[in-house]
Amino acid sequence: MRWRVGLVDSGADGAALAAHARFAADGTHGPAGPDPTGHGTRVARLIAGDRPQVELVLAQVFGSARPTSAAAVAAAVDWCLAERANLLHLSLGLAADRAVLARAIARAVAAGCLVVAATPARGAPVYPAAYAGVIRATGDARCGPEEISRLATATFGGCVRPDPARQAGGRGASVGAAAVSRALIAWIAPGGGYAAAVRALAARARYDGPERRQGALPHERGEP
């Protein structure tokens, strides 16, 4: 069984990241438009750019730099499930809890799909990271490439300074979250379930507990 990653983001440009199907920003099935922000392309490269054994299913919910909606993210989650994704990655966070998104994530969790979602290292909870059964992920300045930290139960940090020779650049919770999904794919076989995934990530974490420092790094300010 191979990893089939449903990436809910702004799409992805480049032949190396081509997926068999995409979800257009207007909710129709078919070819998505170009990545308008570059964010999805960076995240896709971080997770699977040098791993041809990982299949990406690209769910484009950002048609521009404007924010997306809970309804659009929920529809993308359901579409990824229909496309048999066994891992959902969301390097995004919505400030408000919405029932339509909560129900979609609950369906994914009930189906045995692992869900990794970005959360800020400081500040109020964001969604879907705050929902039960979701692996929460953020940036951790202590982590080098291929390292993660365990910050709390089911909350992990990843490298925010990826190697520019191999991975896309970036910073913050969204990049750290991509590093956590990358580690999960490398260390865990598909189909093991949420509890097994959390235990395996915790067992391999380079650091345990939150970063001990005063102030917040620039990448920790604001939502992912």
C-alpha positions, 0 to 999 in steps of 0.5 A, spaced: 500 500 500 502 506 498 501 513 500 496 517 497 496 524 499 490 529 499 493 536 499 488 541 500 491 548 498 492 552 492 494 547 487 501 545 485 505 547 478 510 543 475 510 536 471 514 533 477 508 535 481 502 533 476 497 528 479 491 524 476 486 529 478 484 536 481 479 539 484 477 546 481 476 552 486 469 553 484 467 546 486 467 543 479 471 537 478 476 538 472 483 541 471 485 546 476 488 553 474 495 555 476 497 555 483 496 563 484 500 563 490 505 558 490 504 556 497 501 549 494 507 548 490 512 549 496 508 544 500 507 539 495 515 539 494 516 539 501 512 533 502 513 529 496 517 532 491 523 527 491 518 521 493 515 518 486 512 513 490 507 518 493 501 520 489 498 527 490 491 528 489 491 536 489 485 539 491 485 547 490 481 551 494 485 557 493 483 560 486 487 567 488 490 570 494 484 571 498 482 567 503 478 560 502 471 558 506 470 552 510 465 550 505 470 549 500 475 546 504 470 541 507 468 539 499 475 538 498 476 533 504 470 529 501 473 529 494 480 527 496 476 521 500 472 519 494 479 519 490 481 514 496 486 519 499 489 515 506 493 522 508 490 529 508 494 535 509 492 542 510 497 547 511 492 552 512 488 554 518 481 557 519 479 562 525 472 560 526 469 553 527 464 551 522 459 545 522 460 543 515 468 543 516 467 539 522 463 534 519 467 533 513 473 532 518 469 527 522 468 523 516 475 523 514 477 520 521 472 515 521 474 512 514 481 511 517 484 517 513 490 520 517 489 528 517 495 533 518 493 540 519 497 546 521 496 550 527 500 556 529 505 555 535 502 561 539 495 564 539 488 561 539 486 554 536 485 554 528 481 549 524 481 543 522 487 542 527 483 543 533 478 538 531 479 531 534 483 525 531 487 531 527 495 530 527 496 538 529 503 540 526 507 547 526 514 549 525 519 548 531 526 552 530 530 547 533 528 541 528 533 540 522 531 537 516 528 530 517 527 532 524 520 533 528 519 535 535 513 532 540 510 539 543 504 536 546 499 530 545 498 529 537 502 536 536 508 536 533 513 541 530 517 540 524 523 544 520 522 551 518 529 551 514 528 546 509 535 545 505 534 549 499 538 544 495 533 539 495 526 542 498 522 549 497 524 555 501 519 557 506 517 558 513 512 558 519 507 553 521 505 551 514 512 549 512 513 545 519 506 542 518 509 539 511 515 537 514 511 533 519 507 529 514 514 528 510 516 524 516 510 521 517 510 518 510 517 516 511 516 513 518 510 509 518 506 505 513 499 507 510 493 504 514 496 503 521 491 508 524 491 515 528 493 512 534 499 508 531 501 514 527 501 519 533 505 513 537 510 512 532 511 520 531 512 521 538 517 515 538 521 518 533 521 525 535 528 529 536 525 533 541 520 532 547 516 538 549 515 546 547 521 550 545 524 554 551 525 561 549 522 568 550 518 571 545 516 569 538 519 568 532 517 571 526 514 565 523 510 564 529 506 570 528 499 570 526 495 564 523 499 559 518 
